Amino acid sequence: MVPFAQAAPTADFGQCVADLKTRAISNGVSPQVAEDVLSQVAHLDRVIELDRRQPEFTTTFADYLNRRVNKRRIEQGRKLLQEHDELLARVSAQTGVPPAYLLAFWGLETNYGSYFGRMSVPSSLATLACDGRRGHYFTSELIAALQIIEEGAIAPESMEGSWAGAMGHVQFMPSVFLRYAVDADGDGRRDLWNSLPDALMSAGNFLNSLGWDGDYRWGREVLLPPGFDYAVAGGEKRSLRAWRELGVKDAFGQALADDDIQAALIVPAGHRGPAFLAYHNFNVIMGWNRSEFYAIAVGHLADRIAGAGGLTNPPPTDTPALSRDTIERLQATLTEQGFAAGNADGILGPATRQAIRSFQRANRLTADGYPDRALLDALGVMAEAD
């Protein structure tokens, strides 16, 4: 067997791998597979570096969306929509997920299969399992990876993926693979690396299990009236009828349907950027990846692949990317002034956004919960980018 990596494991790592081997066997992995695979894993310093590294600056919504939903990816998606029409129709018929969404996930995860990641999945997972920070989770994922190898889905030396162990066309973690991957081409193997039918059917199966509703879209861009109260953004869902009564219109300026369909309002770039009503399937997308930016990107890319145009109100590109240190100072300053922002951890979570809204409302600023320059100036917080 070819070794997975060149680096030699440390003594501590070697003892940890021996313990992992025992754990794997006790969880039903055959001694031969456990020995063959784990005897070849290596400690990957690069994996620890990537796991530890926090981005110096937060990504703005404009940067995130424009990098992922671009002309090239849209055109490629439309081309693949025609090229794989029969396969996509079959997956959609069996899972209820429309073809454009399947392509959008594929496009965002691996740029339509052009890059799966080049890390040894067994070595990456063993490295993370032995690191201790999230050892229990990655131990479970490593055991799942061994079970995938044992079922014959892929040879261990070919099991490559991201630094965190996500694999194949649609970047499934091993535990997700075990539960939701399917053999759609009938060759007797669930192969998410080399079989597009297996990969797309597996993606559809996963989304279906998360509750995808084939009768509705993910959401839509909307236009908000002058003087709109942004305090209702990011909160509880309301019916389209209720949003209509608040003056919300579709992206073309037409009245929303007088309907009971539930939707939440999302303003990912603050009051200067686009607004979206997010339906049930938005939450399903969040079940795949817990990022609102990701969910909007999937939905918008699917719309564009299906033939829709760009956003009526694109996100502003002049918004500075704030460093984690800046956000920590923002949180500390808000709390000092009586607006509880939670722990000063540099993460814009719900508590921080609510504190921002409260401060904005108290200081006659647009209460959208977004840390724009007007907010920073009002608080006297200097941004790193300044």
DOFI-990797 format. One record per residue: residue in one letter; x, y, z of N, C-alpha, C, O in turn. Coordinates in pm, whole numbers, plus 50000, padded with zeros to 5 digits. Atoms other than C-alpha are relative to their C-alpha. Example, Ala and Ser with C-alpha at 12.3 -4.5 7.8 and 13.67 -1.06 7.14 Angstrom:
A500894988150000512304955050780500905012050000501945011850066/S499184988149994513674989450714499235010950073499745022050090/
//
This chain:
M500844988150000500005000050000500875012550000501875013150073/V499234987650006501285034849913499655008550121498475010350151/P500304991649884501635057250221499175012149959499285016949846/F500874988750030499085085450241500755013250001500325022649934/A499264987449992501645112250323501444996750039501754985650082/Q498595002549978505375116550368500415002150146501374996050194/A499584996749864505475130650720499874987950092498904980450084/A500055011149903506275105750997499225004550122499405015850168/P500774996249881503865105551292500895001450122501904994650136/T499284998549875505065117551628499684988350091498774980550064/A500235011049906505285093751922498595000850057497904990650066/D501344998449946502105108152073498954996649895497944990349926/F500945002950108500355106051740499934984949977498854979349956/G499985014550019501455069951702499194992850106498484983250073/Q500795006249895499935060852039498515002949980497674994250002/C501404996550025496745079451951499434991449888498304986649899/V500485008250111496465060651622499774985750045498814979250003/A500205013449946496905027951807498684999250078497954989350069/D501274999649927494015038152034498825000949902497784994649924/L501064998750100491945048051730499724986549933498584983149902/K500155013250062492585013751581499134991150089498254984050041/T500805007849906491174997551894498545004549999497624996350000/R501364994650004488155020751887499274995649874498104992049878/A500625003650127487515013251521499564985450000498454982349956/I500335014349996487604975651572498824997550093497964989350063/S501115001849906485284978451871498685005249943497615001649991/N501204994850066482864997351643499704992649870498964997749785/G500385008650111482754969551385500895000349879500634993049783/V499065000150112485634977951152500874987550012501324984250122/S499215012349994487534946451061501445003250040501975013650001/P498614997749961491004943251217500925002249880501855010249887/Q499134998450116492534939850869499905014049941500925020249912/V500164986550056491064972350736500575010450096501275019650054/A499484990549902491864990851059501535000249997502145010950001/E498545000850003495464978451045500555005549870501485013549870/D499484995850130495974983750672499935015149980500865021249930/V500194985750023494605018950669500745008450104501485017650069/L499444991449896495695032951003501514998550014502175007450068/S498535001249997499225019250974500665009349899501875011649905/Q499454991450104499645042650676499695014850020500185023249944/V500344985949983498195075050813501195007750054502075002250120/A498934991249953500455104450884499395012350065498295016650030/H500434987549938500155134951105500255011249901501375013049853/L499904989450100499445164450874499965013550070498905018150113/D499944986949934500635197351021499125010349930498565019149994/R500794990450077498855215950742498534999550042497855009750041/V501405001449956495505202350863499795007750130498785014750144/I500124992749873496095216151213500075015049975499345022750036/E499894985850033497155249351066498695005449945498245016149985/L501264995550059493975251850862498864999850101497985008350098/D501035000849896491825241151156500125011550099499105016650146/R499774989449903493385267351383499805013949941499415023350010/R499944986750060493505295551136498615006349993497675000549939/Q501224992250011490795321451172500265011049896501355016649892/P499784989550099490275346150887500305013350068499645017050164/E499644987149941491935379450963498885010049984498605017950074/F501124991150026489055398050806498764991949966498844981449901/T501245006550038485425388250779499745002249852500225012049794/T500364998750141484075382750430498715007849988497725004450054/T501244992750022481535408150313499074991649913499514982649842/F500955007450081478365395450152500285001949852500174992549773/A499704997350141479305412249824501154991349951501084985349844/D498845008050040482675394949814499634985349993500014978349899/Y500395014149995481195361349912499144996349879499434986649809/L500935003350108478375362149659500645001449863500474992749778/N499434997550133480315376849368501084989949963501284987049845/R499015010350027483075351049404499364986749962499924979049884/R500625013250018480655321849403498924999749891498734989549825/V501024999450105477875333049171500495009949895500095021649893/N499394991450102479835346448878499614995249860499004984649844/K500415002750138479385346748502500444986149954499674978849894/R499475012950045481595316548440499254988350062498934978549995/R500695011149933479865294848700498554999049953498024988049940/I501375000250050476415304948578499954993749861499114985149834/E499995005450137477265297448215500314985150000499704977549925/Q499675014249992478855264248305498824992050053498534981050006/G501175006849946475815255048512498914998349896498284987749888/R501015000950105473475262648222500394989749895499544982549841/K499525010050096475635241647991499804985850055499344976949983/L500155013249938475615212348235498544996350017498194984550017/L501435002549990471865216048276499504993049874498644984249882/Q500375006450126471525206447909500744986849982500164976949937/E499175011950023474365181247904499524988150082499584976850035/H500425010949909473005160948198498505000350025498054996850134/D501434998149979469305167248145499294987250041498424987550127/E500675012549965468295130548162500314995850142499424991950217/L499615003649865470275123348477499345009250102498805004650202/L500574990449906469085155148647498494998150014497944999350124/A501455002549995465475147648556499704987750084498724987450159/R500215012349922465815112748705500205002650149499424997950232/V499754996949859467315125949028498865008450056498395006050168/S501094991349955464645152749052498714992150021497984994550118/A501215008149988461865127448994500014991450125498974989150187/Q499915008949885463155105149273500145007350133499755001950237/T499714993149874464125131449529499175012750020499065017750132/G500774987749990461955161749451500835012749992500285023750001/V499134988250007464965185049420500195004049854500674995849775/P499884995850140464915205449096501444999949950502375001950028/P498645000850057467895202148859500885012050029502065010250060/A499164988249980469085238048900500605000450140501725005250157/Y499465000249864469505233349275501104989650014502114992050079/L498965010349997471445201049232501295005549940502385003249994/L498834994050063473785219648998500615010850087501835012250092/A499494989349916474075248949238500854994350115501934999550143/F499195006249895475255226449523501304994649942502374996649999/W498825005650065477645208749288500995011149965502205009849984/G499154988850039478945242149161500695006550118501875009850110/L499394993649885479535256949504500974990850074501984995450126/E499165009249923481045225649659501334997049931502384997449996/T498755004050068483595215749393500175006449863500945001549780/N499954993650132483085239549099499734989649891500494988249795/Y500465010350094481245211748915501024988849982501254984049871/G499105011550003483755185049004501425002949958502194993749931/S498644996750045486895204048911501034999350113502234998550087/Y499055000949889488405202749259499344993650121498424999250180/F500555007449887487675176949530500785002250129500314998650237/G499064999949889490565185049762501024989049981500724978749922/R498905009550025493885166749768500594994450128501684988650126/M499505005449874494275157350131499554985450016498444981849976/S500405013649964494275120950240498955001050109499215006350217/V501074999449901490955117450421500364992150126500154997350236/P499625007049876492225090150661501035007650082500915008450205/S498984992649926495275110850751499455012950059499765016250174/S500604987749948493305143250786499154997250123499275004150225/L500895002949889490715127451011500754994550121500414997750235/A499195005049888493295108951220500735011650068500815012150191/T499334988349944495215141451265499065007950089499425011750200/L500974992249925492095159751381499464992350120499194998150225/A500485008249888490905130751597501005000150114500624999850231/C498965000349898494235130951780500345013850054501115015150150/D499684986549957494335168551815499325003550131499855011450209/G500664998149871491835168352100498945010750003498005009750082/R500954988949992489935200452026498584995649965497624999350033/R501295006050037487115182151849500204985249973499704979649875/G499575013650021488505147451891498874990049987498944981049903/H501105009650004485225129251954499335000149863499064989649805/Y500664998950130483625142551636500854993849890500354986049809/F499175005050109486575134651413500364985350016500654978549918/T499855014549982487075100451570498834992749935499014982649868/S501195006050062483505092351464500095000649848499714991149779/E499884998750145484205105451116501074990749944500914985149835/L498955009350044487405085151089499464985749996499724978549900/I500585013550000485555053351187499044998549882499014988049818/A500905000450115482915061850925500794998549870500384991249781/A499165001150120485685066250665500524985849984500584980649873/L499535013950006487065031950753498884990749956499114981249881/Q501135008350041483605016950713499715001749851499304992249784/I500174997650144483345033050367501034992149921500724986149819/I498945007750066486665017450271499664985150007499834977949909/E500295014249983485564983950410498874995349908498884983949862/E501095004150089482364983950202500444999749853499684995249767/G499485000650135484544987949892499645011849912499775011149790/A500374988350078483365022449787501205006449932501085011549820/I498794993950055486925034649730501214994050069501144989850184/A498755004749940490505023649787500535010750094500375022650065/P499564990049901492095040450090500965010449943500895022149980/E499054990450055494905056149888499355009949904499945020249870/S500734990950090492305072149658498995008650074498355017350015/M500994992449923490165086049939500595013650037501185015450143/E499514986449980491075122749905498835009750011497745007349958/G501054990049983489105153450002500565012650062501745015750047/S499594987549936489215185850198500824997050125500904985650169/W499195001849879491435191550500499174994850117499714988550207/A500865004449890488435184350726499314986849970498534981950052/G500535013350029487485151850550498794999649909498244988849888/A501125000150094484715162750309500474994349867501604996849825/M499535008350111484785141049997499095000949878497885003249888/G500745002350124483745137749636499375012349939499595023649984/H500634989350077481685158349393499215009750087499215021750062/V500874991549918479365171249665500495001450144499765006250231/Q499314997549873481795171049959499214995150123498925002750215/F500625006349883480055147150196501054996650104502144991950069/M499215005849893481585140350534499714985050004498654980749960/P500215014649999482015102750592498694995650063498044986550012/S501245004149935479065100450831498785002949912497824995249912/V501094996750093476805117650576500004990049885498954985549840/F499875010250104478125094050309499324987150042498514981649968/L500575012849955477185063550516498495000350003497844990349972/R501444999249984473655075850574499255003049870498134998349850/Y500774994850113472745091950242500564997149862499854999149763/A499465003150132475075081249960499274988049941498924978750013/V500715010850068473425058749702500774995649876501565003249819/D499445005550125474505036749412498965002249890498054994149873/A500984996550102472625053349127500334994349863499454993649777/D499645005350132474565038448835499984984849996500234978949890/G500195014449999474055002348944501254991749990501194979949953/D498775007950010477704992048957500364993150130501414986850140/G499765006849874477444979449314500825007950099501115002950208/R499214991749908479445008049470499385013950010498815019049914/R500394986049982478565041749617501265008349980502085009550071/D498754993450037481225062349444499735014849972499275018449864/L500254985750015481015099949498501165007449934501085019549912/W498864993950065484395106249335499934998449848500235007849774/N499905003250142484045089748995498664997949930498624996349808/S501325002250059480305085448940499115012150025498675014350138/L500894988549986478265116748875498574995850036497935002450117/P501325004549957474995097148895499924997250150498975001350217/D499995002849856475935084749242500045013150079499325014750178/A499814987549926477015119849351498725008350002498315013050108/L501184991450006473945138749231498794993550066498005000250132/M501115006849933471465112349346500205000450151499235001750226/S499724999349857473175112249685499685013950054499125015350163/A500324986349958472895150249705498505001750011498005007350109/G501454999049997469215148249619499414992250116498474996850181/N500495008349890468685120449872500225007050134499345006750221/F499704992749876470355140950147499045011750018498495013650126/L500904988449991468305172150068498564995650027497845002050103/N501345005349976465125151450056499834996050146498794998450206/S500075004349859465925137150399499955012050094499425011050205/L500034987949919466385172550530498665007149990498405016850062/G501344994450008462835180350422499745008949881498855017349887/W500204991650118463125195950077498544999149952497974988249943/D501384999150049459725207449952500035003949853500315015549819/G499914997650143459575204149575498965009449944499035013049826/D501044991050049456515226549550500395014850010499705023449957/Y499644986049977458375258049650501475002549967502294993349963/R498624995950024461555277249570500685002450134500095000350240/W499234997549878464255286649821499595012950070499595013950193/G500284986749952463215322749858500015009449880499975004949766/R499994990550111463275354549653500515013650048500415016950166/E499654986249969464685389449639498735008350008497795006149931/V501164991149985462225416149755500475014350015501645017050044/L499744985749982462025453849769499245004850123498085001450143/L500594995049877461355471650096499605014749983500275022349913/P500474986350015459385504050128500865009950077501585005950170/P499284989749923460905537150247499544999850146498364997850176/G500344999749859461055539350624499714986450060499154985650169/F500285013549952460865501650664500694997650134501815002250156/D499465003349868461425488851019500834987249990500294976249988/Y499115011550017464455466250987500094991250125500744980850122/A499985008249879463925453351339499324986549977499574977050051/V500705012650027461685426351187500864990649916500494979049896/A499135008750081464555413050972500714990050089501074993050203/G499285010349927466165380851081499234994050117499794986650197/G500805005049889463325373051317499084988749960499414980749873/E500945010850027460315350451312499405001249860499315012149802/K500655000150130458655339950989498625006450009497955005850112/R501344994450014455545357950873499434995249867500184990749780/S500625003950126453065350150599500315010249892500615021849921/L499854990450110453445365650255498975011050011499235022549976/R501064990049981450185383050334500465010950098500235022850075/A499534990449901451765399250640501115008849944501145020949971/W498944992050061454845410150446499415009849898499865021249886/R500694991350097452595424150176499385012050072499465023350023/E500624989249925450745444550438501035010050052500715021750076/L498924991049958454105459050549500635007449883501575015149902/G499514992750117454695471550195501124993249924501694999149833/V498955007450070457195445050086499484995649862498364990649851/K500385003850135457125438849709501044990749941502144989449995/D499005008750063458825414449476501055008549930500965020849928/A498864992850058462015423549291499625008649881500405017249838/F500454992250115459985437849002499035011050042498465018049957/G500884989549951457955460949223498544996350006497695005050025/Q501385004549997454805439949216499634995250141500494991050218/A500475004349869452685431649520500224985050018500104977249924/L499855014249969453385398449692498644993249999497604999850009/A501245007550000450805371149678499295001250135499945002050240/D500814999849878447975372749931499874985650048498864979150026/D499875014349973449045339350072500534997850141501135006850200/D499545003449866449815321650399501394993850004501864990050111/I498645005650003453235308750285500895007950096500915020250094/Q499184993749898455685315550567501405003249947501994995349873/A498684995850046458925334450506500645009250103499945016650173/A499234991149914461655351950705500715010249912501085007249799/L499314989450074463235384650595501475000150038501825000150157/I498565000149978467015384750554500635011649924500365013649806/V499284988950063469205415150484501494998050026502045004150118/P498625004249970472735400650462501055010949989502155009450042/A499034989150013474425433550370499465012950060499945023850027/G500574988149939472325457350579499015007149908498665001949802/H501074993250072469825482950457500405005049862499535008149780/R499554995650132471975493250160500024988649899500114991049779/G499885011550089472025458050017498664993549969497614999050003/P501245006850038469485433249884499284994150120499894991250223/A500825006549898466655419250091499394987549938499074987249819/F500545012850048465335383750063498934995050096499054996550218/L500925007949921462295364950182500424985549983500494980449871/A499495013750001463495330050275498894990550043498304992150149/Y501045009849973461075300650260500584987650069501744987550111/H499605012449932461225265750409501284994149942502154989850018/N498845006450060463805253250158501315007350032502385001450021/F498814992949954466215280250273500574993150124501784991450136/N499565007149880466345262350608500554986249966501454981350034/V499465012950044466905229450426501445001849951502324993849984/I498644997250047469935244550252500925002550119502074998350119/M499214997649879471135256250594500334987050072501314986450146/G499685013149944470965219750701501234993949936501894985549997/W498785004550070473705213250446501205008050049502275002450075/N498944991049957475785243450551499355011250078498455017950026/R500704990949908474865265950845500265014849972500005023150059/S499724986150035475905298050668498855006049919498445000349818/E501024993150078473215322450553500555004549865499855003949764/F499384996150127475635335250289499984988349903499654989949786/Y499985012050085476005299650157498614997049948498444994349829/A501375003450041472255293750151499495009649894498835005449799/I500424990350101471615325949960500744997549869500144998549761/A499235002650121474415317749716499474987949924499374988349802/V500595011750065472955283149647498705003849930498495000549814/G501294996250057469495297649592500145009249880499485007349778/H499834990550111470675326249373500664993549880500274996149766/L499365006950112472975304149166498994990949930498974990249807/A501035008450061470095279749111499075008449913498725004449802/D500864991250079467905308548996500675004249870500055004149764/R499294995450119470565320848756500184988749898500054990949778/I499865011550090471185286048613498684997349929498674993549812/A501335002450057467435282948556499565011249906498505010249844/G500304989550098467505315148352499675013650055499455022949978/A500324987049941466805343248599501165009849982502305005849958/G498984989650009468665376148585500655002750134500394995750232/G499304996649877470875392448846499105006750101497915008650076/L500764993449894469785409349164499605014149959500375021249893/T500454986450026467745440949134500835010050081501145020950033/N499204991549912469705455749424501244992350044501234986150151/P498795007649964473215440749424500605005250130500415016850164/P499394995549874475155441949752501075010549974501805009549875/P498984989650018477375472749794501394994150013501654985550099/T498635005250000481035466249722500975008850077502155005750087/D499124990949927482385495249927499964997950150500545005750225/T500055002949857481615479650264501314993650044501744983849983/P498715005749959484875472950452499844986250064498864983650134/A499955012949930485735437750561500615002550137501745007250147/L499544997249865486075439950938500824988550056500494976950036/S499195010449937488765421451127499294994750123498405001250178/R500565005649877487905398851416500315009050119499495010350210/D499664990849891489735423351644499055011950003498645016350110/T500934988950007487495451451521498644995950056498025003550132/I501295004749952484385430851589500044997850151499075000650221/E499875001649855485675422051936499915013650070499245014950172/R500074986749940486175459252010498575005549990498085012050082/L501394995950017482695466051871499134993650108498315000350170/Q500795007049899481205439652101500255005550140499325007750217/A499654994949867483065452452405499435014050020498925017250128/T500514986449988482055488452334498495000350015497965008050095/L501465000949987478395479352286499614996150142498725002150202/T500315004749865478365460552616500295010850104499515012650197/E499654989349908480125489252796498945011050002498715017450105/Q501014989550010477415512752674498594995050033497615002150013/G501295005149955474635490452802499224991949899498044989249920/F500675008050103473825470452489500704986349997501724984749931/A499355013049979474625434152578500234992949868499284988849801/A499635006050128476505419552281500544985850015501034980049919/G499465013349980477495386452437501505000350017502095011050038/N498555000849986481065374452459500695007349887500255006849773/A499214993050102483635395652276500894989849929502094988949956/D499295011050066484625366952048500315002849853500894994449785/G499724996850138484845384851714499064993749899499334993849779/I500975006650089481825366251573498685007450007498165010050116/L501264992650006478705384551458498824990450013498184986949915/G501115009049974476155361951620498725007650029498705019950024/P501304993649976472495368651706500035010450112499405020950099/A499954990649888473285385752039500645013149958500185023949995/T499314987850046475695409951875499125007949905499045020249914/R500864992950096473285418151593498825006650072498405017550034/Q501094993949925470485424451843500505012250076499815022350085/A499414988549931472775447252043500225011649903499995023249937/I499814989750101473635465951724498665006849968498585019049959/R501324994350031469935470251643499545009450112499025020350087/S500444991849886469235483351991500775013250003500175023750027/F499214987750002472095508351969499575008949885499405020949902/Q500414992250115471055519151620498665006950026498495018749994/R501324994249973467475524551730500115011550100499455021850085/A499844989649897468585544552034500715012349947500605023150005/N499224988850055470805566551816499525004449863500255010749787/R500664995550122468405572151526500754995749873500785002949774/L499395006250118470365549751287499054989249949498194984450022/T500825010850055468755524451054500304987250075501434982350074/A499805011449909468235494751286499994986849925499084978749942/D499935012350079469325467151048500924989550061501064978650005/G499115009749935471765450151287501304997849927501994987949951/Y498825001850084474585455451039501105009650044500835021550064/P498914991549952478015468651148500635008449888501745005549845/D499464991750107478475495450883500865011350058501035012250180/R499094989549955480775525550900499295010250090499895015450184/A500744990649917478045547851045499924995150144500045002950238/L500055005749866477725524151339501355001250069501445005450184/L498674999549941481465522151395500365014250040500945016450146/D499704985949968481785560051382499225004550124499765011550209/A500834996049886478915564451628500544994350130500415000550236/L499455006549881480615540351870501455003950025502005001050131/G498594996449985484085554451812500944988349985502034988250041/V499185011950021485415520651699500715001249866500075002649762/M499224999350123488205522151444500124986149939500434976450009/A499875012750070488225494551183501454997649961502175007149930/E498625003550040491475475951106500295004749859501405008949827/A499794996350139490925483450740500295014949986500825019149883/D499734985950005491155520750826501495002850014501915014350012/
//
